[in-house]
Amino acid sequence: MLDDYGKVRKYISEFGKSGIIEIANGTGVSKDYIEQLIEEGTLVFEEDDSGIRKCVQCGKRIERGRYCRDCMKQTLTGLQDAFSMGISEKNDDKDQATARMRFFRN
């Protein structure tokens, strides 16, 4: 007996190119589960089928996942910049705290 993923793969191998709704109707697997497989990259559509998926940020056609390469790079760069700024701000705070520290001898 096949699990839901196996049913989807079998349907695609038997019937070829198909839309999400068509696959869901043909297999009894939920549309949401099929979309999840696509977002995870478990199912990948060929170049001419990529119109089924669009980047959630810019709307560009994609083969898998939720974001196109450009948006992933842009997001990653933004996260890296934010992280490095956070580290440098913490180091600045340490330097300022050390500069203000005074020691007294008895």
VEXDO-47014 format. One record per residue (C-alpha): x, y, z; residue in three letters. Coordinates in nm, 2 decimals. Last residue first. Layout:
! VEXDO-47014
+--------+--------+--------+--------+
!     px !     py !     pz ! residu !
+--------+--------+--------+--------+
!      X !      Y !      Z !    ALA !
...
+--------+--------+--------+--------+
This chain:
! VEXDO-47014
+--------+--------+--------+--------+
!     px !     py !     pz ! residu !
+--------+--------+--------+--------+
!   4.29 !   5.11 !   4.92 !    ASN !
!   4.32 !   5.11 !   4.55 !    ARG !
!   4.04 !   5.23 !   4.32 !    PHE !
!   3.95 !   5.08 !   3.98 !    PHE !
!   3.75 !   5.27 !   3.73 !    ARG !
!   3.52 !   5.12 !   3.46 !    MET !
!   3.40 !   5.38 !   3.20 !    ARG !
!   3.62 !   5.24 !   2.92 !    ALA !
!   3.51 !   4.88 !   3.00 !    THR !
!   3.14 !   4.97 !   2.96 !    ALA !
!   3.20 !   5.15 !   2.64 !    GLN !
!   3.40 !   4.86 !   2.50 !    ASP !
!   3.13 !   4.61 !   2.60 !    LYS !
!   2.85 !   4.82 !   2.44 !    ASP !
!   3.06 !   4.85 !   2.12 !    ASP !
!   3.09 !   4.47 !   2.12 !    ASN !
!   2.71 !   4.43 !   2.15 !    LYS !
!   2.66 !   4.68 !   1.87 !    GLU !
!   2.91 !   4.49 !   1.66 !    SER !
!   2.73 !   4.16 !   1.72 !    ILE !
!   2.39 !   4.31 !   1.63 !    GLY !
!   2.53 !   4.47 !   1.32 !    MET !
!   2.67 !   4.13 !   1.21 !    SER !
!   2.33 !   3.97 !   1.26 !    PHE !
!   2.14 !   4.24 !   1.07 !    ALA !
!   2.39 !   4.22 !   0.78 !    ASP !
!   2.37 !   3.84 !   0.77 !    GLN !
!   1.99 !   3.85 !   0.78 !    LEU !
!   1.98 !   4.11 !   0.50 !    GLY !
!   2.22 !   3.91 !   0.29 !    THR !
!   2.01 !   3.60 !   0.34 !    LEU !
!   1.69 !   3.78 !   0.24 !    THR !
!   1.85 !   3.92 !  -0.07 !    GLN !
!   2.00 !   3.58 !  -0.16 !    LYS !
!   1.66 !   3.41 !  -0.11 !    MET !
!   1.49 !   3.68 !  -0.31 !    CYS !
!   1.73 !   3.63 !  -0.60 !    ASP !
!   1.70 !   3.26 !  -0.59 !    ARG !
!   1.32 !   3.26 !  -0.61 !    CYS !
!   1.12 !   3.20 !  -0.29 !    TYR !
!   0.85 !   2.96 !  -0.18 !    ARG !
!   1.01 !   2.62 !  -0.27 !    GLY !
!   1.03 !   2.47 !  -0.61 !    ARG !
!   1.04 !   2.54 !  -0.98 !    GLU !
!   1.00 !   2.92 !  -0.96 !    ILE !
!   0.82 !   3.19 !  -1.16 !    ARG !
!   0.87 !   3.54 !  -1.03 !    LYS !
!   0.60 !   3.68 !  -0.80 !    GLY !
!   0.84 !   3.91 !  -0.60 !    CYS !
!   0.80 !   3.79 !  -0.24 !    GLN !
!   0.59 !   3.48 !  -0.25 !    VAL !
!   0.79 !   3.35 !  -0.55 !    CYS !
!   0.55 !   3.18 !  -0.79 !    LYS !
!   0.47 !   2.82 !  -0.84 !    ARG !
!   0.24 !   2.67 !  -1.11 !    ILE !
!   0.42 !   2.87 !  -1.37 !    GLY !
!   0.71 !   2.62 !  -1.33 !    SER !
!   0.55 !   2.37 !  -1.56 !    ASP !
!   0.75 !   2.47 !  -1.86 !    ASP !
!   1.08 !   2.43 !  -1.67 !    GLU !
!   0.99 !   2.09 !  -1.52 !    GLU !
!   0.82 !   2.07 !  -1.18 !    PHE !
!   0.99 !   1.96 !  -0.87 !    VAL !
!   0.82 !   1.76 !  -0.59 !    LEU !
!   1.01 !   1.71 !  -0.27 !    THR !
!   1.12 !   2.08 !  -0.28 !    GLY !
!   0.96 !   2.16 !   0.05 !    GLU !
!   0.72 !   2.40 !  -0.11 !    GLU !
!   0.63 !   2.14 !  -0.37 !    ILE !
!   0.56 !   1.87 !  -0.11 !    LEU !
!   0.35 !   2.12 !   0.09 !    GLN !
!   0.15 !   2.21 !  -0.22 !    GLU !
!   0.07 !   1.84 !  -0.26 !    ILE !
!  -0.03 !   1.82 !   0.10 !    TYR !
!  -0.26 !   2.12 !   0.07 !    ASP !
!  -0.43 !   1.98 !  -0.24 !    LYS !
!  -0.52 !   1.67 !  -0.04 !    SER !
!  -0.44 !   1.32 !  -0.17 !    VAL !
!  -0.74 !   1.14 !  -0.33 !    GLY !
!  -0.51 !   1.04 !  -0.61 !    THR !
!  -0.68 !   1.15 !  -0.93 !    GLY !
!  -0.86 !   1.45 !  -0.77 !    ASN !
!  -0.54 !   1.57 !  -0.59 !    ALA !
!  -0.33 !   1.52 !  -0.91 !    ILE !
!  -0.58 !   1.72 !  -1.12 !    GLU !
!  -0.60 !   1.99 !  -0.85 !    ILE !
!  -0.22 !   2.02 !  -0.85 !    ILE !
!  -0.19 !   2.04 !  -1.22 !    GLY !
!  -0.06 !   1.75 !  -1.43 !    SER !
!   0.23 !   1.66 !  -1.65 !    LYS !
!   0.27 !   1.29 !  -1.68 !    GLY !
!  -0.02 !   1.05 !  -1.64 !    PHE !
!   0.15 !   0.73 !  -1.51 !    GLU !
!   0.46 !   0.88 !  -1.36 !    SER !
!   0.27 !   1.17 !  -1.21 !    ILE !
!   0.01 !   0.94 !  -1.06 !    TYR !
!   0.28 !   0.71 !  -0.92 !    LYS !
!   0.46 !   1.00 !  -0.76 !    ARG !
!   0.14 !   1.14 !  -0.60 !    VAL !
!   0.04 !   0.80 !  -0.47 !    LYS !
!   0.38 !   0.74 !  -0.33 !    GLY !
!   0.37 !   1.07 !  -0.15 !    TYR !
!   0.03 !   0.99 !   0.00 !    ASP !
!   0.15 !   0.65 !   0.13 !    ASP !
!   0.13 !   0.34 !  -0.10 !    LEU !
!   0.00 !   0.00 !   0.00 !    MET !
+--------+--------+--------+--------+
